Amino acid sequence: MVRSVAEHKYFIFYKPYQVLTQFTSSDGRASLSLFNFPKGCYPVGRLDYNSEGLLIITNDKSLNRKLLNPKFRHRRTYYVQVEGIPSGTDLEQLSKGVEINIDGKLYRTLPAVVEVIEREPNLPERIPPIRFRKNIPTTWLSITLMEGKNRQVRKMTAKIGYPTLRLVRYSIEKLNIDGFGSGEIRRMNKDKIIKLLNL
């Protein structure tokens, strides 16, 4: 008896703010079950509940392994709105690596590419929007990492004294959410996604 091989499906998704990166929720919070993904497809990696942006949904387990295995490093770029205006010295700290707490142990982050975004990036409006404070300025940063520890970006900006207000994963390698609306889903073919992910 010959078993049919399931067709691999690949979806790029702009995960909205306050949506769990899983299909079930035991406490009433919104989850991926609100969106129309085929059965058997799962997210590659995670974005925390309060973060937004690029999420890959697929039933291709080999893609999952290649993107999540630490020995295969991939560039992940985040657009980060922080409270305050970091100095050049602050940004240099972030780029060289800072010590953060991971699972109760101190961990020094790998070098990162950190740049100030001069104009607010063209992103979908967050619902609800961040709380506006007239007397406290904010800054948008582009932070590119080669690793993905739990809540890493938030911990990094907090470490240098600038809390993250809004966090959007913009890209993984050359795959990005440019032009996406919040909650938008686009299907991609295997060749294209493999090429954009430099796999």
N, C-alpha and C positions, 0 to 999 in steps of 0.2 A: 504494500500500500504506500503510495507516494503522498507525502503531506505537502500541502500548498504553503508557500512561504509568504508571510504577510508583507504587503507593500509598505515600504518605509514612507512615512509622512513627516514633513518638516514645516513647522509654523513659527513665524516671528510674531511676537506679541508685545504690545506696550502695556505692561502691568500697571494698573492704576494704583493710586495711593489707597492705603488701607484695604488691600486685598491679600489674603494669605496665599503663599506659593504652594498650595496643595489643593486637592479636590474635596476634602472634607473639613468640616468645622464643628467642633463640639460646643462652642460657646456663642454661636450666632453671628460670628464675624464673617464677612464676605470671603468667598474662596473662588478658586478657578472653576468650580461647578457652575458658576453663573454664566460661563462662556461656552461656546459651542465647539468643544474639541472632541475629536473622535475617541471612542473607547480604546484603551490601550496606549494612549499617548500621555507622556508625563513631562514635567519641567526638567530641564537640564540645569542643575544648580538651584540656587535660591536667591530671592530678594526679600528682605524683611518686610513686615507688614506695612511699615511707614515709608518704604522706598518705592520708587517707580522705575519704569523704563523697560529696557530690552530683556526679554525672557524667551528662550527657545523651548518649544514644546515639540516632542517627537516620540516615536516608538522605536527609534534606532538606538539600541543599547550601546553599540560601539561608539557612536558619537558622544554619548554620555561619558563613557570611559575616557575618551581622548581629551575631552574638555575639562574633566574634573580631576584627573590624575596629576598630582603636583609635579611629576617629572616632565609633563608636557606643558610648559608655561605659555600662557596666552595673554596678550595685552587687553585689559579691560579699562575702558575710560568712563569716568563718572563726572557728571556736571553737579557741582555741589554749591549750594547757597549757604554761606556761613554768616553768623552774627558778628558784626565788626569788620574791621579792615586790617587783615594780616600784613605785617611788615615783610620786607625782603628776607630778613633773618628768619622769621616764622616759616616762610615758604621754603627756605633752604633746609630748615629742620625736617619738614615733611618730606622733601625730596631725598634727603640722605637716609631717612628712616628714624622712627621714634619707637620708644618702648610702650607697648600696650598690654593689657591683660587679656589673655586667651585661656579660657577654662581654668582660671585661678593661677596661671603662671605668666611671668613676664615674657613677652615675645618682642623682638626687634624686627620691625617691618623692613622688607627689602627696599632698595632705592626705587623711587617713583618719579614720574614726570609731573610736575605741578606748575600750572600756569594760571594767571588771572585772566578771566574772560571779561574783556572791557565792556562789551554790550551784553545785556541780558539775553541768554540763548533763546532761540525760537522753539519753545516747548508748549505742549498743551497746558491750559490753565489747570491748576490743581484744585480739586474740590474736596473739602473746603480749602481756601487759600491759606497761606501762612499768615500769622497775626502780624499786622503792620504796626511798627512802632516808629513814630516820627523822629524821635531823638536817637534812635539806634540804627546806624547804617548797616547795610549788608554787602557782601561781596560774593560774586560767582567765581568759582574755581573749576578748572579742568584737572582732574587727578587720574593719571594712568598707572595702574598697578599690574604686576606680573603674578599676583597671588590673590586669593580670595578667602581670607579668614572671616569668621563670624563678626558682623557689624564693624568691619575693619575701618572703613572710611570715617564713620561717626566717631570711633574711638581715636583715630588719628587727629582729627580736627579738634576734638575735645582736649587732647593731650597738649596742644599748643595754645589752648585757651579760646578757641573760636567754635562754639557749638554749631553743629549742622542743623539748619532749618529745613532744607529741602534737598533730597538726594535722588538723582536720576541716573541710572546706568544708560549711557548713550551708545556704547559700542563694545563689541568683542572683536578684536582684530579689525577687519574692514567691514564687518556686518554692523549696521547701525539702525537707529529708529528715526532717522531724518525724515520729516514730513508725516510721521504717524500721528494719529489722534489717540488720546487716552482710551485704552480698551480695544484698540484696533488690532486685528489679526490678519496676517498675510501668509499665504502658503508659498513655499519655495521648493524648487526641485533640488535633488541631492547634489548635482554637479555644482550648481551656483553656490549653495551654502558651504560646501566643502572648500571651494575656491576662496570665498570671502573670509572663512575662518582660518585660512592658511594651513589646512590639514592635508 
